[in-house]
Amino acid sequence: MKLEILAEEEFREFATSHPLFSFHQTKEWGELKKKNGWEYEFVGMREKKKIVAATMLLSKNTPIHQKIFYSPRGFLLDFENQKLLETFTKEIKTYIKSKKGFFLKIDPYLIYQERDRNGELVPNGIDHSKVVTNLQKLGYHHYGFNITFGSELQPRWIYVLDLKGKEKDTVFQNFSADTKRYINRAIKNGLEIEEVTLDHLEDFTKIMEHTSQRRGFINRPYSYYQEMVKTLGKNVKILSCFLDTEKALKKVQEELLPLEQEVQEAKLHMEEVGSKKSKDHYQMKQKELENLQKKEEEFQKLKESHGPKIIMASSMFLLFGHEVLYLYSGSYEEFMKYNAQYLIQWEIIQYAVDHHYDRYNFYGIEGNFQKENNDTYGIYEFKKGFDGKVEEMIGEFDLIIHPFSYFLYKKGFGIYRGMKHFLFRLKGGK
């Protein structure tokens, strides 16, 4: 078997039916990366005219006049087939050498060991530890079993919700009690969902910038998000959750009139009957009225300070193959109590069920499931509230072709990354 360049359509046909397929292995993703200085191509091997292994390869020139290669969430092959893996590695190594490449990075979309929603290992579950060993024997350098988020190009730990064959009501009932309460509270408060178009992409970028400053990550510029929407088209969806203050205020005021009447009637009944039951009923109604009056006052202040429409949170999702993936999200800290992010999640999960996606991918988490002294536990807890399970990938590997060039690149990249984070902190990032 020999490595060959594959036509776009035959690669797409093979990739979309492969169990390890992800949006990273698509022409659309390649086109997006091309706008950021990368080139992409499709390569594969056949056995009796049938494709048995393939990948999209990204490549990029470096200051040392040699290329780096990356197979994002690749390869697409049976990693348990050692002979196939060995042959594909040999062929792709030869190909990269011919293209003046000095190393290849891969991060297969392959589970390492099966885990449950609590991050605990599933007895007799999936175990691909042998694949890691086999890759290392073939010369791949493993980055290790990292548990921190952001230490690799793609998260090694993700959280997913299986949706195949499920109804929306069943999915909702499996949410935690808190998650259901937060969703219902957001709906009761009058929060609404809208899809963001290119015309309003600036609002999404502002939320992401605010969130990056608050949570300490480097945000993408407006141009990056703009290119994503233009390039990925129907495969990208951005949802925002907002409060229409005028509508919310009107709704509360409409509820106040009959409630005020109920309080008055309860008071008269209490004075007439004088029983404990009538007194408790009056006090309950009075409390409802006070809470509604506070809400009216709160919405009135929001309208005066923020105008008729307040965008509270926004999220970007990718729709590819059999899954919907939660990629980016942001929210304004002052509006966190309105639970806008919970309503966005419920909206996209319903969309995924309605459009027959097999699963919803909450994407990155950390592999630390202890609540104590864990700054990222809240992210995991938020996602866990929607049911689902933890998935641990086998991790990131480098196939080093020219060791000295690789050494120079790693040193230079480390300095560049350090300076990037330093400048981010100078600008006010945490």
C-alpha positions as CSV (number, residue, x, y, z in Angstrom):
1,M,0.0,0.0,0.0
2,K,1.3,3.5,-0.9
3,L,0.3,6.9,0.3
4,E,-1.5,9.0,-2.4
5,I,-3.2,12.4,-2.7
6,L,-7.0,11.9,-2.4
7,A,-9.7,13.9,-4.2
8,E,-11.8,16.1,-1.9
9,E,-15.0,14.2,-2.6
10,E,-13.6,10.7,-2.0
11,F,-11.9,11.9,1.2
12,R,-15.2,13.5,2.4
13,E,-17.1,10.3,1.7
14,F,-14.6,8.2,3.6
15,A,-14.2,10.7,6.5
16,T,-17.8,11.4,7.2
17,S,-18.6,7.7,7.6
18,H,-15.5,7.0,9.8
19,P,-16.1,6.5,13.5
20,L,-13.2,8.9,14.4
21,F,-14.5,11.7,12.1
22,S,-14.7,15.3,13.5
23,F,-15.1,18.7,12.1
24,H,-11.3,19.1,12.2
25,Q,-11.1,16.6,9.3
26,T,-13.1,18.6,6.8
27,K,-12.4,20.9,3.9
28,E,-14.2,23.7,5.7
29,W,-11.8,23.6,8.6
30,G,-8.9,23.4,6.1
31,E,-10.2,26.5,4.4
32,L,-10.4,28.4,7.7
33,K,-6.8,27.4,8.6
34,K,-5.7,28.4,5.1
35,K,-6.8,32.0,5.9
36,N,-4.4,31.8,8.9
37,G,-1.3,30.8,6.9
38,W,-1.8,27.0,6.7
39,E,-2.1,24.8,3.6
40,Y,-4.1,21.6,3.6
41,E,-4.4,18.5,1.5
42,F,-6.0,15.0,1.7
43,V,-3.8,11.9,1.7
44,G,-4.7,8.2,2.2
45,M,-3.9,4.6,1.4
46,R,-6.0,2.0,-0.4
47,E,-6.3,-1.7,-0.1
48,K,-7.8,-3.4,-3.2
49,K,-9.0,0.1,-4.4
50,K,-10.7,0.8,-1.1
51,I,-9.5,3.6,1.2
52,V,-8.5,2.1,4.5
53,A,-6.6,5.0,6.1
54,A,-6.7,8.8,5.4
55,T,-6.2,12.2,6.9
56,M,-6.3,15.9,6.2
57,L,-2.8,17.3,6.6
58,L,-2.2,20.9,7.5
59,S,1.3,22.3,6.8
60,K,2.9,25.6,7.6
61,N,6.3,27.2,6.8
62,T,8.5,28.2,9.8
63,P,11.3,30.7,10.3
64,I,13.8,27.8,9.9
65,H,12.6,27.3,6.3
66,Q,11.1,23.9,7.0
67,K,7.5,22.9,7.4
68,I,5.5,21.7,10.3
69,F,2.7,19.2,9.6
70,Y,-0.4,18.6,11.7
71,S,-3.2,16.0,11.3
72,P,-5.9,17.6,13.4
73,R,-7.8,15.0,15.3
74,G,-6.3,12.4,12.9
75,F,-5.6,9.9,11.7
76,L,-8.7,8.3,10.3
77,L,-7.8,4.6,10.5
78,D,-8.1,1.5,12.8
79,F,-5.5,2.2,15.5
80,E,-5.9,-1.3,16.7
81,N,-4.5,-2.6,13.4
82,Q,-0.8,-2.4,14.1
83,K,0.3,-3.4,10.6
84,L,-1.9,-0.7,9.0
85,L,-0.7,1.9,11.6
86,E,2.9,1.0,10.9
87,T,2.6,1.2,7.2
88,F,0.7,4.5,7.2
89,T,3.3,6.0,9.6
90,K,6.1,4.9,7.3
91,E,4.4,6.3,4.2
92,I,3.4,9.6,5.7
93,K,6.9,10.1,7.2
94,T,8.4,9.6,3.8
95,Y,5.9,12.0,2.3
96,I,6.6,14.7,4.9
97,K,10.3,14.4,4.3
98,S,9.8,15.0,0.6
99,K,7.9,18.2,1.5
100,K,10.7,19.5,3.7
101,G,8.7,18.8,6.9
102,F,10.6,18.2,10.2
103,F,7.8,16.9,12.4
104,L,4.1,15.8,12.3
105,K,1.7,16.3,15.1
106,I,-1.4,14.1,15.7
107,D,-4.1,14.1,18.4
108,P,-6.5,11.3,17.5
109,Y,-10.2,11.5,18.3
110,L,-9.8,8.2,20.1
111,I,-10.9,7.4,23.7
112,Y,-8.0,6.4,26.0
113,Q,-10.0,4.7,28.8
114,E,-13.8,4.8,29.2
115,R,-15.2,7.0,32.0
116,D,-18.5,7.9,33.5
117,R,-20.1,11.3,34.3
118,N,-18.0,11.5,37.5
119,G,-14.8,10.9,35.6
120,E,-14.5,7.4,37.2
121,L,-13.2,4.5,35.0
122,V,-15.9,2.2,33.7
123,P,-15.1,-1.4,34.7
124,N,-14.3,-3.5,31.6
125,G,-14.9,-0.4,29.5
126,I,-13.0,0.9,26.4
127,D,-9.2,0.7,26.8
128,H,-6.9,2.0,24.2
129,S,-3.8,2.1,26.3
130,K,-2.1,-0.4,23.9
131,V,-2.5,2.2,21.1
132,V,-0.4,4.7,23.0
133,T,2.3,2.1,23.5
134,N,2.2,1.1,19.8
135,L,2.5,4.7,18.7
136,Q,5.5,5.2,20.9
137,K,7.1,2.1,19.5
138,L,6.7,3.6,16.0
139,G,8.6,6.7,17.1
140,Y,5.8,9.0,18.2
141,H,6.6,11.3,21.2
142,H,3.6,11.3,23.6
143,Y,2.9,14.6,25.4
144,G,1.7,12.5,28.4
145,F,-1.6,12.1,30.2
146,N,-2.2,15.8,30.9
147,I,-5.2,16.7,33.0
148,T,-5.0,20.5,32.5
149,F,-7.0,22.3,29.9
150,G,-5.1,24.4,27.3
151,S,-1.9,22.5,27.5
152,E,-2.5,20.9,24.1
153,L,-3.9,22.1,20.8
154,Q,-7.2,20.1,21.3
155,P,-8.6,19.2,24.7
156,R,-7.6,15.7,25.9
157,W,-10.6,15.7,28.2
158,I,-14.1,16.4,26.9
159,Y,-17.7,16.1,28.1
160,V,-20.4,14.6,25.9
161,L,-24.1,14.0,25.9
162,D,-25.5,11.0,24.0
163,L,-28.7,12.0,22.1
164,K,-29.2,9.1,19.7
165,G,-32.8,7.9,19.7
166,K,-33.8,10.2,22.6
167,E,-36.7,12.6,22.9
168,K,-36.4,16.1,24.2
169,D,-38.6,15.5,27.3
170,T,-36.4,12.5,28.3
171,V,-33.2,14.5,27.8
172,F,-34.6,17.4,30.0
173,Q,-35.7,15.1,32.8
174,N,-32.2,13.6,33.0
175,F,-30.7,17.1,33.8
176,S,-29.8,17.7,37.4
177,A,-32.4,19.4,39.6
178,D,-30.4,22.6,39.7
179,T,-30.0,22.7,35.9
180,K,-33.7,22.3,35.3
181,R,-34.4,25.0,37.9
182,Y,-32.0,27.4,36.3
183,I,-33.5,26.8,32.8
184,N,-37.0,27.3,34.1
185,R,-36.0,30.5,36.0
186,A,-34.4,32.0,32.8
187,I,-37.6,31.3,30.9
188,K,-39.7,32.8,33.7
189,N,-37.6,35.9,33.8
190,G,-38.4,36.4,30.1
191,L,-35.0,35.6,28.6
192,E,-35.0,34.9,24.9
193,I,-32.7,33.3,22.3
194,E,-31.7,34.6,18.9
195,E,-29.3,33.5,16.3
196,V,-26.4,35.9,15.6
197,T,-25.7,36.9,12.0
198,L,-22.6,38.6,10.5
199,D,-24.3,41.9,11.0
200,H,-24.3,41.5,14.8
201,L,-21.0,39.6,15.2
202,E,-19.5,42.5,17.0
203,D,-21.7,41.8,20.0
204,F,-20.4,38.3,20.2
205,T,-16.8,39.5,20.0
206,K,-17.4,42.0,22.8
207,I,-18.8,39.3,25.1
208,M,-15.8,37.0,24.3
209,E,-13.4,39.9,25.1
210,H,-15.1,40.6,28.4
211,T,-15.0,36.8,29.3
212,S,-11.3,36.5,28.3
213,Q,-10.4,39.3,30.7
214,R,-12.4,37.8,33.5
215,R,-11.3,34.2,33.0
216,G,-7.7,34.7,31.8
217,F,-7.6,33.3,28.3
218,I,-6.5,35.0,25.1
219,N,-9.4,36.0,22.9
220,R,-9.6,35.8,19.1
221,P,-10.0,39.1,17.2
222,Y,-13.2,40.0,15.4
223,S,-11.6,39.1,12.1
224,Y,-11.1,35.5,13.2
225,Y,-14.8,35.0,14.1
226,Q,-15.8,36.8,11.0
227,E,-13.8,34.4,8.8
228,M,-15.2,31.4,10.8
229,V,-18.8,32.5,10.0
230,K,-18.0,33.2,6.3
231,T,-16.0,30.1,5.7
232,L,-18.0,27.5,7.7
233,G,-21.3,28.9,6.7
234,K,-24.3,26.7,7.7
235,N,-21.9,24.6,9.8
236,V,-21.5,27.3,12.4
237,K,-24.2,28.6,14.7
238,I,-24.0,31.4,17.2
239,L,-26.8,31.9,19.7
240,S,-27.2,34.8,22.1
241,C,-29.5,35.1,25.1
242,F,-31.0,38.5,25.8
243,L,-33.5,40.2,27.9
244,D,-36.1,42.5,26.2
245,T,-36.5,44.9,29.2
246,E,-39.6,46.5,27.9
247,K,-41.3,43.2,27.2
248,A,-40.2,41.8,30.6
249,L,-41.4,44.9,32.4
250,K,-44.8,44.8,30.7
251,K,-45.2,41.1,31.6
252,V,-44.5,41.8,35.2
253,Q,-46.9,44.7,35.3
254,E,-49.6,42.5,33.8
255,E,-49.0,39.9,36.5
256,L,-49.1,42.6,39.2
257,L,-52.7,43.7,38.7
258,P,-54.4,40.3,39.4
259,L,-51.9,39.5,42.2
260,E,-52.7,42.7,44.0
261,Q,-56.4,41.8,43.8
262,E,-55.6,38.3,45.2
263,V,-53.7,39.8,48.1
264,Q,-56.6,42.1,48.9
265,E,-59.0,39.3,48.8
266,A,-56.8,37.1,50.9
267,K,-56.5,39.9,53.5
268,L,-60.3,40.4,53.7
269,H,-60.7,36.6,54.0
270,M,-58.2,36.5,56.8
271,E,-59.8,39.3,58.7
272,E,-63.2,37.7,58.3
273,V,-62.2,34.1,59.2
274,G,-59.2,34.7,61.4
275,S,-57.8,31.1,61.0
276,K,-54.1,30.2,60.8
277,K,-54.7,28.8,57.4
278,S,-56.2,32.1,56.1
279,K,-53.3,34.0,57.7
280,D,-50.7,31.7,56.1
281,H,-52.4,32.1,52.7
282,Y,-52.4,35.9,53.0
283,Q,-48.7,36.0,54.0
284,M,-47.8,33.8,51.1
285,K,-49.6,36.0,48.6
286,Q,-48.1,39.1,50.2
287,K,-44.7,37.6,49.8
288,E,-45.4,36.8,46.1
289,L,-46.5,40.4,45.6
290,E,-43.4,41.8,47.2
291,N,-41.1,39.6,45.1
292,L,-42.9,40.7,41.9
293,Q,-42.7,44.4,42.9
294,K,-38.9,43.9,43.4
295,K,-38.7,42.3,40.0
296,E,-40.6,45.3,38.5
297,E,-38.2,47.6,40.1
298,E,-35.2,45.6,39.0
299,F,-36.3,45.5,35.3
300,Q,-37.1,49.2,35.4
301,K,-33.5,49.9,36.6
302,L,-32.1,47.6,33.9
303,K,-34.1,49.4,31.2
304,E,-32.9,52.8,32.4
305,S,-29.2,51.7,32.7
306,H,-28.9,49.3,29.7
307,G,-31.7,50.2,27.3
308,P,-34.5,48.0,25.8
309,K,-32.3,45.0,24.9
310,I,-29.5,43.4,27.1
311,I,-27.4,40.6,25.6
312,M,-26.3,38.6,28.6
313,A,-24.5,35.6,27.0
314,S,-23.5,34.2,23.7
315,S,-22.1,30.9,22.4
316,M,-20.7,29.5,19.1
317,F,-21.4,25.9,18.0
318,L,-20.1,23.8,15.1
319,L,-22.4,21.3,13.3
320,F,-20.6,18.5,11.6
321,G,-21.3,14.8,11.0
322,H,-23.0,13.1,13.8
323,E,-22.4,15.8,16.5
324,V,-22.9,19.4,17.6
325,L,-19.9,20.9,19.2
326,Y,-19.8,23.7,21.8
327,L,-16.8,25.7,20.8
328,Y,-16.7,29.2,22.3
329,S,-18.9,31.0,24.8
330,G,-18.9,34.2,26.9
331,S,-21.2,36.0,29.4
332,Y,-21.3,39.2,31.2
333,E,-20.5,38.8,34.9
334,E,-23.1,41.2,36.1
335,F,-25.9,39.2,34.5
336,M,-24.8,35.7,35.6
337,K,-27.7,35.4,38.1
338,Y,-30.1,35.3,35.1
339,N,-28.8,31.9,34.0
340,A,-28.6,32.9,30.3
341,Q,-25.9,30.2,29.5
342,Y,-28.3,27.4,30.8
343,L,-31.0,28.6,28.4
344,I,-28.6,28.7,25.5
345,Q,-27.5,25.1,26.2
346,W,-31.0,23.9,26.4
347,E,-31.8,25.6,23.1
348,I,-28.9,24.0,21.2
349,I,-29.6,20.6,22.7
350,Q,-33.2,20.8,21.5
351,Y,-31.8,21.8,18.1
352,A,-29.5,18.8,18.1
353,V,-32.4,16.4,19.0
354,D,-34.7,17.9,16.3
355,H,-32.0,17.6,13.6
356,H,-31.1,14.0,14.6
357,Y,-27.6,14.5,15.8
358,D,-26.2,11.5,17.7
359,R,-24.5,13.5,20.4
360,Y,-23.8,17.0,21.8
361,N,-20.2,17.7,22.6
362,F,-19.6,20.1,25.4
363,Y,-16.0,20.0,24.5
364,G,-13.1,20.8,26.9
365,I,-12.9,20.2,30.6
366,E,-10.0,19.3,32.9
367,G,-9.2,15.8,34.1
368,N,-9.4,17.0,37.8
369,F,-12.8,16.1,39.3
370,Q,-12.1,17.2,42.8
371,K,-13.9,20.3,43.9
372,E,-11.4,21.5,46.5
373,N,-8.6,23.9,45.2
374,N,-9.8,23.5,41.6
375,D,-10.5,26.7,39.7
376,T,-12.0,24.9,36.8
377,Y,-14.4,22.6,38.7
378,G,-17.3,25.0,37.9
379,I,-16.9,24.4,34.2
380,Y,-17.1,20.7,34.7
381,E,-20.0,21.0,37.1
382,F,-21.9,23.2,34.7
383,K,-21.6,20.6,31.9
384,K,-22.3,17.7,34.2
385,G,-25.6,19.2,35.1
386,F,-26.9,18.4,31.7
387,D,-26.2,14.6,32.2
388,G,-23.6,13.0,29.8
389,K,-20.2,11.5,30.5
390,V,-16.5,12.3,30.5
391,E,-14.4,11.2,27.5
392,E,-10.6,11.0,27.9
393,M,-8.7,11.1,24.6
394,I,-5.3,9.3,24.1
395,G,-3.6,12.7,23.7
396,E,-1.1,14.5,21.5
397,F,1.9,12.9,19.7
398,D,4.7,14.3,17.7
399,L,6.4,12.2,15.0
400,I,9.9,13.8,14.9
401,I,11.6,13.6,11.5
402,H,14.5,16.1,11.9
403,P,15.4,16.2,15.7
404,F,17.6,19.3,15.5
405,S,15.0,21.4,13.6
406,Y,12.4,20.1,16.1
407,F,14.6,21.3,19.0
408,L,15.0,24.8,17.5
409,Y,11.3,25.0,16.8
410,K,10.2,24.0,20.3
411,K,12.6,26.5,21.9
412,G,11.4,29.3,19.6
413,F,7.7,28.4,20.1
414,G,8.1,28.4,23.9
415,I,9.5,31.9,23.8
416,Y,6.8,33.1,21.5
417,R,4.0,31.6,23.6
418,G,5.5,33.1,26.8
419,M,5.7,36.6,25.2
420,K,2.1,36.3,24.0
421,H,0.8,35.5,27.5
422,F,3.0,38.3,29.0
423,L,1.6,40.9,26.6
424,F,-1.9,39.6,27.3
425,R,-1.4,40.2,31.0
426,L,0.1,43.7,30.4
427,K,-3.2,44.5,28.6
428,G,-5.2,43.6,31.7
429,G,-5.7,39.8,31.3
430,K,-5.5,37.7,34.4
